[in-house]
Each structure stands twice: as structure tokens, then as C-alpha cells.
């Protein structure tokens, strides 16, 4: 047989009660709503938001880094190579494949002197092509979101990338341009 629960004495608020007038959490501004919400076609758009179609910046940035770094290497090789067919490397994305086609077959017997260069050109072309595909995918496979109407300013600064170029002094007598930006 169980005993009935014990009732606390009148006025007892429990072991974790706060003194009168105290708050459990410090008072402060209300939390801000999210800058972006998922867009569901056919659903009403909540007040304070509007629909936007945005590029996928991560894909564009990744593609630019991957393809651009490999193109920089190709450009360096083209600028310093004595072989005339390496001039094709100045063409982005297609340059390595055009270089492979321009090389032709130089030797009649067993020839291994060009095998390493051909492998490097093939890898270079594939990586540049992958970078270009990522950039194009990021530009054309857009994402549909709901953006807060006041999202142009988040925490007192622009929500999107900003770049400012202004004249400035350099040293005591020099003048030039300064670029200031963030993203």
C-alpha cells in the first residue's frame, strides 16, 4: 500500500524558486526571425518575407577555386614551355584537350617520353572541366528561398558582399586607390 503524497507547507515554492521580483532569464530584445526560410510552392508567404531565386554560392566558389587553380598552373606552363602546342593551354577548360590533339604522335617506335605530359594534360583538362561544371551548376541550379524584407541590413551591416574603392594617401606624398570589402 502506497502512502499519500506529502503536501508542501503553505508559501513554500520549492528548492529552486527565485525570490520575488527576479526573472528566470535576463530580459532582452526578442530573438530576430531567420534571414531565410525554405520556400514551399503553393504555401502562403509569411508577412515580412519575399520570394527570391538565389545562385548556389558554394558551388560557384568551389568551381572557381578548383578550375581556376588548375588553369593558373596551365597558364604558367604555357608561358614557360618551348613546345608550340602548349600555347593551347592559354585557352581555359578546352586548352588541355586541344594541346593533346595538337601533339599528335611524334615517334614511330615505343615512345614513353611524352606519356607523363599526356597524363598531366588529361588530368588538367578533367579538373578544369569539373570546375567549369561546378560554376555553371551553381549559376543555373538556383535555390528558391523566402528572404526577410529587412535582410539587406543584418546586425547593422549589409547582408550581401560589399566592395568599396576609394582614393587614399600612401605615405606622406603618394596617392592611390584602396579597396575595402567583405563577403
Secondary structure, DSSP 8 states (H G I E B T S, - for coil): ---------TT---TT---TT--SS---------SEEE--TTS---TTEEEEEE--HHHHHHHHHHHHHHHHHHHHHHHH---GGGGGGGSTTTHHHHHHHHH----SS---TTHHHHHHHHHHHHHHHHHHHHHHHHHHS-EEEEEETTTTEETTEESS-EEEEEEEEETTTEEEEEEEEE-
